[in-house]
Structure formats: C-alpha cells, structure tokens
Amino acid sequence: MPWEGTEQAMVREFAEETGLKVTTSQLKFSYFSGEDVPVNLAVFEVEAEGQLHDSWEGAPRWARTNELRQRLLRSQKRIVEALPEL
C-alpha cells in the first residue's frame, strides 16, 4: 500500500502469504534493479510465530540456495548471492 513503509509492507505481506506473525525483523539490505522490470527490493531477516499455511499466491516451503538460483529472476539473484550457502 502506498502509505506503508517498507517494513510495514513486509510484515503485512508475510502474514498474508504464510499465516505467520513477524515477531522481530531486521533490514539486511535493499537495492533498486531494472534488469527485469524496475523494482525496489528489500531483504529482511525475520523471526515469526504461528501456523504456516498456503495462500492464493502459493505454498511456502524450504528450499536450498542452489535450487533458488535456478528459479529466480535476474533482479533477485543478488539476494541469493548474499545468503550463506545452505
């Protein structure tokens, strides 16, 4: 929503898409990319509680970083490169 800050939007989207409530969050980094479409990206580390569930947008699940690399848009690859190898 245009009136939300970045962290407020993340908390709302996280809850809508996973059913989990963010209890703590820390902005790790943010950047602009125009590689696919113009987009501002923000990456947070969060702790959350609640019951995980699917949404109309998909089913959340754990994935290894090498699997993520194969599925991301070019604009998102910087995020995975910043993660520790899992």
Secondary structure as the mmCIF struct_conf table of DSSP 4:
data_model
#
loop_
_struct_conf.conf_type_id
_struct_conf.id
_struct_conf.beg_label_comp_id
_struct_conf.beg_label_asym_id
_struct_conf.beg_label_seq_id
_struct_conf.end_label_comp_id
_struct_conf.end_label_asym_id
_struct_conf.end_label_seq_id
TURN_TY1_P TURN_TY1_P1 PRO A 2 TRP A 3
BEND BEND1 GLU A 4 GLU A 4
HELX_RH_AL_P HELX_RH_AL_P1 THR A 6 THR A 18
BEND BEND2 GLY A 19 GLY A 19
HELX_LH_PP_P HELX_LH_PP_P1 LEU A 20 LEU A 20
STRN STRN1 LYS A 21 SER A 33
BEND BEND3 GLU A 35 VAL A 37
STRN STRN2 VAL A 39 GLU A 49
BEND BEND4 GLY A 50 GLY A 50
STRN STRN3 SER A 55 SER A 55
TURN_TY1_P TURN_TY1_P2 TRP A 56 GLU A 57
STRN STRN4 GLY A 58 GLY A 58
HELX_RH_AL_P HELX_RH_AL_P2 THR A 65 ARG A 71
BEND BEND5 LEU A 72 LEU A 72
HELX_RH_3T_P HELX_RH_3T_P1 ARG A 74 GLN A 76
HELX_RH_AL_P HELX_RH_AL_P3 LYS A 77 ALA A 82
BEND BEND6 LEU A 83 LEU A 83
HELX_LH_PP_P HELX_LH_PP_P2 PRO A 84 GLU A 85
#
